[in-house]
Amino acid sequence: MYNTRFVSTHIGDIYYPKRYLKKEENRVDKQHSQCPVEFTVNMVGGKYKLVILYQLATHEVRRFNELRRELPNITPRTLTRQLRELESDGLINRQVYPEIPPKVEYSLSETGKSLNSILLQIENWGSKHIVNKPK
């Protein structure tokens, strides 16, 4: 049998390939985390989340393709997923303009802006230690 998961709905029984289903069971529930550090890491953890937040902090407003140009190694799918998670966590705002073609802009929310000092400290630490990077 194929790598599928059985899902029963009110319409009928459907088989979905696992790649189309959200992997929420792998993520820690952020609201029930007891440790503040664990809560914060769950919010900003991810391969590109901090970099996305840094780009939005330095440029204020960015469109999807502008972020892609700034992060050349990220795939469109990964960028979309990371942006959706940051939006659902309340760290960024997504503004959709009713135009053709559609125009979408991303910016930091007030909660996201509260991370500015941390992002600057990470930037300063990286600037100091990038010279001493082990090979």
C-alpha positions in Angstrom: 0.0 0.0 0.0 1.1 3.6 -0.6 2.3 5.8 2.2 -1.2 7.2 3.1 -3.3 8.0 6.1 -7.0 7.2 6.3 -9.2 10.2 7.1 -12.9 9.9 7.8 -15.1 12.9 7.0 -18.8 13.7 6.9 -18.6 13.4 3.1 -16.9 10.0 3.1 -13.7 8.2 3.7 -10.7 9.7 2.0 -7.1 8.5 1.7 -4.6 11.4 1.8 -0.9 11.0 1.1 1.0 11.9 4.3 2.8 14.7 2.7 -0.4 16.7 2.4 -1.3 16.4 6.0 0.0 18.9 8.6 2.6 17.6 11.0 1.1 19.4 14.0 1.7 16.3 16.2 5.5 16.9 15.9 5.3 20.5 17.2 5.2 21.2 20.9 2.1 22.9 22.1 3.3 26.5 22.6 0.5 27.6 24.9 1.1 24.8 27.4 4.9 25.0 27.6 6.1 25.5 31.2 9.5 26.9 30.5 9.8 30.5 29.0 12.9 29.5 27.1 11.1 26.5 25.6 8.1 28.7 24.7 10.4 31.2 23.0 12.4 28.6 21.1 9.1 27.0 19.9 8.0 30.4 18.6 11.2 31.4 16.7 12.8 28.0 16.2 13.1 26.9 12.7 15.8 27.0 10.1 14.9 30.4 8.7 12.5 32.0 11.2 15.1 34.2 12.9 16.5 35.3 9.5 13.0 36.2 8.3 12.3 38.1 11.5 15.7 39.9 11.1 14.9 40.9 7.4 11.5 42.3 8.5 13.1 44.1 11.4 15.7 45.8 9.2 13.5 46.5 6.2 10.1 46.9 7.9 7.9 45.7 5.0 8.8 42.9 2.6 7.0 41.1 -0.2 7.4 37.4 -0.7 9.9 37.6 -3.6 11.9 40.2 -1.8 12.4 37.7 1.0 13.3 35.0 -1.5 16.0 37.2 -3.0 17.4 37.9 0.5 17.4 34.2 1.4 18.6 32.5 -1.8 18.9 29.0 -0.2 15.3 28.8 0.9 12.7 27.0 -1.2 9.4 28.8 -1.9 7.5 26.0 0.0 9.7 26.4 3.1 9.4 30.2 3.0 5.6 29.9 2.7 5.5 27.5 5.6 7.7 29.6 7.8 5.8 32.8 7.1 2.5 31.0 7.9 3.8 29.7 11.2 5.2 33.2 12.1 1.8 34.7 11.2 -0.2 32.1 13.2 2.2 32.7 16.2 1.4 36.5 16.0 5.0 37.6 15.2 4.3 39.0 11.7 1.4 40.6 9.9 0.3 39.6 6.4 -1.4 42.4 4.4 -3.2 41.3 1.3 -4.1 44.0 -1.2 -7.1 43.4 -3.5 -5.2 43.8 -6.8 -4.5 41.7 -9.8 -1.9 40.3 -9.6 -2.3 39.8 -5.9 0.0 41.9 -3.7 1.0 40.6 -0.3 3.3 42.4 2.2 4.7 41.1 5.4 5.8 43.2 8.4 6.5 42.6 12.1 3.6 42.7 14.5 3.9 44.5 17.8 4.9 41.2 19.4 7.5 40.7 16.6 8.9 44.2 17.1 9.5 43.3 20.8 12.2 40.9 19.5 14.2 43.7 17.8 16.7 44.0 20.7 17.3 40.3 20.7 17.8 40.2 16.9 20.3 43.0 17.2 22.2 41.2 19.9 22.3 38.0 17.7 23.6 40.2 14.8 26.3 41.7 17.1 27.3 38.3 18.4 27.5 36.9 14.9 29.6 39.8 13.7 32.1 39.3 16.5 32.3 35.5 16.0 32.1 35.1 12.2 35.8 35.8 12.0 36.6 33.0 14.4 34.4 30.5 12.6 35.8 26.9 12.9 36.5 25.2 9.6 
